Amino acid sequence: MNRRLAQHEFIFIILFTIISTVLFTKYLNTLQFTQSSVINTTTMSSSTVIPKLTLSAAFKNRRTVYALSDVMTVPDSKIQEILHDALLHTPSAFNCQESRLVLLVKDEHKKYWDLAYKAVKPTVPEQLFEKLYEPRIKMFRAAYGTILFYSDPAPLSAQAAKWPIIADKFPPWSDHASGMLQYAIWTLLSAEGLGCSLQHYNPRLNADISKEWNVPTDWDLKAEMVFGAPEGPAREKTFEPVENHRLFVHGA
Ligand SMILES: Cc1cc2nc3c(=O)[nH]c(=O)nc-3n(C[C@H](O)[C@H](O)[C@H](O)COP(=O)(O)O)c2cc1C
C-alpha cells in the first residue's frame, strides 16, 4: 500500500514538473513577444496594418528609398515620438547628448528643397545640375519631410576642456554619435512603412537654414534625412562576402 502511494507520488511529481516547465516557457515567450512589439509598433492607420517586425527584421527592412510621395499614413505625432525616443536613447561619447534635430514637414520640407535648388544651382556646372542635381532635388521635394541632423559644439567643448588629453577625439566621436542616431531613426521610420534616404547638401545651405528656421549658426549640420511614403521598392543591393573578408572570428 505504502509502495503504491510512493509510486503515485513519484508520477505526480514528474507530471507536475513537466506541466510547470511548459507553462513557464510559454510565459517567457509571451514576455519576449511583448518586448519586441513595443520596439516595433507598426500600426499605420485603422485600415493599413503592417506585420510587427523583430529588431533584426527591422535592420534588414531599412533601405535607401528615393522615390517618395507626401501622401502619409503615419501621423506627425508618431514621427515626433520616434525622434524624441531616439534622441533620449541613442548613446553619445561621455553622454554629451550633443545631437540636435530639426524636423521639417509639408510646406517647410518643400521650402528646404527649394532653398537647396537655389543654393546648389550656381555652384555646379549647368549640364551637371540639369542631369544630376535638378531631378534629385525635385525627387526629394516630392517627399513628405526632412530631418536635419546637427551637432551642438557647446557640450563637446565643455567635455573636451575637462579631458584635454583626449580633446581631439570629441569631434570624430560626435560624428559616430550622429551616425548612430541617423541609423536608429532610419530603422524606426522604415519599420513604420516609410521610405527614407540620407543626403548631404550641407554646408551650402547652412546660412539659409539658420535664417529660415532660427538654427544657431554654430551648430554643425551632419546630414539630412528625406522621408515619405515609398512609391516603389528599394534598388537592388549587392553584398561583399562577410566571413573572413569583413568579419574575422577568433576563439569561437
Ligand atoms: C555615412 C553615409 C552617407 C551617405 N550619404 C549619402 C548621400 O549623400 N546621398 C545618398 O543618396 N545616399 C547616401 N547614403 C546612402 C548609401 O548610399 C546607402 O545606404 C548604401 O548604398 C546602401 O544601401 P541601403 O541604404 O539601401 O542599404 C549614405 C549612407 C551612409 C551610411
The ligand as a Tripos MOL2 file, in Angstrom:
@<TRIPOS>MOLECULE
LIG
   31    33     1     0     0
SMALL
NO_CHARGES

@<TRIPOS>ATOM
      1 C1         27.5170   57.7720  -43.9540 C.3       1 LIG1
      2 C2         26.5950   57.6190  -45.1290 C.ar      1 LIG1
      3 C3         26.4930   58.6270  -46.0580 C.ar      1 LIG1
      4 C4         25.5920   58.5300  -47.1240 C.ar      1 LIG1
      5 N1         25.4180   59.5870  -47.9790 N.ar      1 LIG1
      6 C5         24.5030   59.5120  -48.9580 C.ar      1 LIG1
      7 C6         24.2670   60.6410  -49.8050 C.ar      1 LIG1
      8 O1         24.8630   61.7100  -49.6460 O.2       1 LIG1
      9 N2         23.3380   60.5220  -50.7860 N.ar      1 LIG1
     10 C7         22.6460   59.3520  -50.9790 C.ar      1 LIG1
     11 O2         21.8100   59.2980  -51.8850 O.2       1 LIG1
     12 N3         22.8370   58.2700  -50.1650 N.ar      1 LIG1
     13 C8         23.7490   58.3380  -49.1760 C.ar      1 LIG1
     14 N4         23.9410   57.2580  -48.3320 N.ar      1 LIG1
     15 C9         23.1770   56.0140  -48.5630 C.3       1 LIG1
     16 C10        24.0570   54.8770  -49.0970 C.3       1 LIG1
     17 O3         24.3890   55.1050  -50.4400 O.3       1 LIG1
     18 C11        23.2650   53.5780  -48.9140 C.3       1 LIG1
     19 O4         22.9860   53.4180  -47.5420 O.3       1 LIG1
     20 C12        24.0470   52.3570  -49.4110 C.3       1 LIG1
     21 O5         24.1710   52.3860  -50.8130 O.3       1 LIG1
     22 C13        23.3940   51.0520  -49.0060 C.3       1 LIG1
     23 O6         22.0460   50.9930  -49.4390 O.3       1 LIG1
     24 P1         20.8410   50.7930  -48.4130 P.3       1 LIG1
     25 O7         20.7360   52.0460  -47.5940 O.co2     1 LIG1
     26 O8         19.6350   50.5630  -49.2680 O.co2     1 LIG1
     27 O9         21.1600   49.6100  -47.5360 O.co2     1 LIG1
     28 C14        24.8090   57.3510  -47.2680 C.ar      1 LIG1
     29 C15        24.9400   56.3250  -46.3220 C.ar      1 LIG1
     30 C16        25.7950   56.4600  -45.2680 C.ar      1 LIG1
     31 C17        25.8820   55.3490  -44.2480 C.3       1 LIG1
@<TRIPOS>BOND
     1     1     2 1
     2     2     3 ar
     3     2    30 ar
     4     3     4 ar
     5     4     5 ar
     6     4    28 ar
     7     5     6 ar
     8     6     7 ar
     9     6    13 1
    10     7     8 2
    11     7     9 ar
    12     9    10 ar
    13    10    11 2
    14    10    12 ar
    15    12    13 ar
    16    13    14 ar
    17    14    15 1
    18    14    28 ar
    19    15    16 1
    20    16    17 1
    21    16    18 1
    22    18    19 1
    23    18    20 1
    24    20    21 1
    25    20    22 1
    26    22    23 1
    27    23    24 1
    28    24    25 2
    29    24    26 1
    30    24    27 1
    31    28    29 ar
    32    29    30 ar
    33    30    31 1
@<TRIPOS>SUBSTRUCTURE
     1 LIG1         1 GROUP 0 **** ****
